[in-house]
Amino acid sequence: MKKKKNHPIHYSKKHTFPHTDFHFIDGKNHPEIPMHTHDFGEIVFVIDGTGVHVTENERYNIQRGDVFVIDGVQKHGYIKTKDLYLIDILYCHSRFEQLKKELSNLPGFNVLFVLEPQQRKLHDFKSTLRLDETQLNKILPLLNTFTEEAHLALPWGNVILESFFKAIVIEICRFYSNNKSNKAKQLFRIEKVINYIYDNIDKQISLNELAQVAGLNDQVFRILFKKTTGHTPANYIIEQRISIATHLLVTENIFVSKVAERVGFKNKSYFVRKFKEIMGVTPGEYAKSRIKS
């Protein structure tokens, strides 16, 4: 007789916060929570108490001042909670993808929202952002205002929530950019590279170019980049080109050949082949399906 697999609990945006792009969970006396996933992201603020945050790869102690981002895809949960008080800021992935274009050059942004969640999937990795009392006292009024506005659910509330969400993100990225630990310094090197790739996505980018941006030789850079992102630099660039192409195909009325050019593919056939390899459909099929939905 086959053993039944234990699937983690899954929370969906549709049922958790169906009418807005942002929401919150105010978790005083936070209980132990089994492993779960969700189709939205969350920024977790540890306001008080202690506990153990559990993922597939690790368990680590959390305490007052800790801040970390969970993208939702990774299974996680909490055990050994003692007077634990969390405030979780929840955000819709599709809206957040649009905000990333506005915020991606903010120092610390790609470390906190891209690299740390990626590291948590690949390695035994603990977040490097812990707010001191001054920083915590500065962020708490923003969190309280956000939760109050979300609770009221007034007309145009989503616009106000987005503005407070941006303010919270900017504030914690400012805090992160002051992090002087060796682990943070390594992540900042790769963040500079990610920003450079994004800013030059329509151009040809060489390994040597990226190594210079990181301030490392080619070999050391290649190893650090793969360890940090889980991808080789070449594969990462292609994935970013295709990711941006998916957005252009839906939001701009331009030919596939023009999209290919805008994201750095000089050969349309090669672009179509790589797009289908990653997305499972051709660019034309992808655009039609998104417009219909």
ChimeraX attribute file (.defattr): number of C-alpha atoms within 10 A of each C-alpha:
attribute: neighborCount
match mode: 1-to-1
recipient: residues
	/A:1	3
	/A:2	4
	/A:3	5
	/A:4	6
	/A:5	6
	/A:6	6
	/A:7	10
	/A:8	14
	/A:9	12
	/A:10	13
	/A:11	14
	/A:12	13
	/A:13	20
	/A:14	11
	/A:15	8
	/A:16	15
	/A:17	16
	/A:18	12
	/A:19	12
	/A:20	19
	/A:21	19
	/A:22	26
	/A:23	24
	/A:24	21
	/A:25	14
	/A:26	14
	/A:27	14
	/A:28	14
	/A:29	14
	/A:30	19
	/A:31	16
	/A:32	16
	/A:33	15
	/A:34	13
	/A:35	19
	/A:36	18
	/A:37	20
	/A:38	20
	/A:39	16
	/A:40	23
	/A:41	22
	/A:42	23
	/A:43	20
	/A:44	18
	/A:45	24
	/A:46	24
	/A:47	20
	/A:48	19
	/A:49	18
	/A:50	20
	/A:51	23
	/A:52	19
	/A:53	20
	/A:54	18
	/A:55	18
	/A:56	15
	/A:57	14
	/A:58	15
	/A:59	17
	/A:60	14
	/A:61	15
	/A:62	21
	/A:63	19
	/A:64	20
	/A:65	18
	/A:66	20
	/A:67	23
	/A:68	19
	/A:69	20
	/A:70	24
	/A:71	20
	/A:72	20
	/A:73	15
	/A:74	18
	/A:75	21
	/A:76	21
	/A:77	17
	/A:78	22
	/A:79	18
	/A:80	14
	/A:81	19
	/A:82	16
	/A:83	14
	/A:84	23
	/A:85	22
	/A:86	23
	/A:87	23
	/A:88	23
	/A:89	21
	/A:90	24
	/A:91	23
	/A:92	18
	/A:93	18
	/A:94	10
	/A:95	12
	/A:96	17
	/A:97	11
	/A:98	11
	/A:99	13
	/A:100	14
	/A:101	11
	/A:102	11
	/A:103	16
	/A:104	19
	/A:105	17
	/A:106	15
	/A:107	20
	/A:108	27
	/A:109	22
	/A:110	23
	/A:111	26
	/A:112	26
	/A:113	21
	/A:114	18
	/A:115	21
	/A:116	23
	/A:117	23
	/A:118	19
	/A:119	19
	/A:120	20
	/A:121	19
	/A:122	15
	/A:123	14
	/A:124	13
	/A:125	16
	/A:126	17
	/A:127	18
	/A:128	19
	/A:129	20
	/A:130	21
	/A:131	21
	/A:132	13
	/A:133	11
	/A:134	8
	/A:135	14
	/A:136	18
	/A:137	12
	/A:138	13
	/A:139	17
	/A:140	15
	/A:141	12
	/A:142	16
	/A:143	21
	/A:144	13
	/A:145	13
	/A:146	23
	/A:147	20
	/A:148	13
	/A:149	17
	/A:150	18
	/A:151	12
	/A:152	9
	/A:153	13
	/A:154	10
	/A:155	8
	/A:156	9
	/A:157	16
	/A:158	18
	/A:159	13
	/A:160	15
	/A:161	22
	/A:162	19
	/A:163	13
	/A:164	18
	/A:165	20
	/A:166	14
	/A:167	16
	/A:168	20
	/A:169	19
	/A:170	17
	/A:171	15
	/A:172	20
	/A:173	21
	/A:174	15
	/A:175	17
	/A:176	22
	/A:177	17
	/A:178	12
	/A:179	17
	/A:180	10
	/A:181	10
	/A:182	10
	/A:183	11
	/A:184	20
	/A:185	13
	/A:186	15
	/A:187	22
	/A:188	22
	/A:189	19
	/A:190	23
	/A:191	24
	/A:192	19
	/A:193	21
	/A:194	26
	/A:195	16
	/A:196	17
	/A:197	20
	/A:198	18
	/A:199	12
	/A:200	13
	/A:201	20
	/A:202	17
	/A:203	14
	/A:204	12
	/A:205	16
	/A:206	10
	/A:207	16
	/A:208	15
	/A:209	13
	/A:210	23
	/A:211	21
	/A:212	13
	/A:213	16
	/A:214	22
	/A:215	13
	/A:216	15
	/A:217	13
	/A:218	15
	/A:219	12
	/A:220	11
	/A:221	22
	/A:222	20
	/A:223	13
	/A:224	18
	/A:225	25
	/A:226	14
	/A:227	14
	/A:228	20
	/A:229	20
	/A:230	17
	/A:231	15
	/A:232	16
	/A:233	23
	/A:234	12
	/A:235	12
	/A:236	17
	/A:237	20
	/A:238	18
	/A:239	17
	/A:240	16
	/A:241	24
	/A:242	25
	/A:243	15
	/A:244	16
	/A:245	22
	/A:246	18
	/A:247	14
	/A:248	19
	/A:249	22
	/A:250	16
	/A:251	11
	/A:252	9
	/A:253	10
	/A:254	11
	/A:255	11
	/A:256	19
	/A:257	15
	/A:258	15
	/A:259	25
	/A:260	25
	/A:261	17
	/A:262	17
	/A:263	24
	/A:264	20
	/A:265	22
	/A:266	16
	/A:267	11
	/A:268	15
	/A:269	12
	/A:270	12
	/A:271	25
	/A:272	19
	/A:273	14
	/A:274	19
	/A:275	23
	/A:276	16
	/A:277	11
	/A:278	13
	/A:279	14
	/A:280	12
	/A:281	16
	/A:282	17
	/A:283	25
	/A:284	12
	/A:285	11
	/A:286	17
	/A:287	18
	/A:288	12
	/A:289	12
	/A:290	11
	/A:291	10
	/A:292	6
	/A:293	5
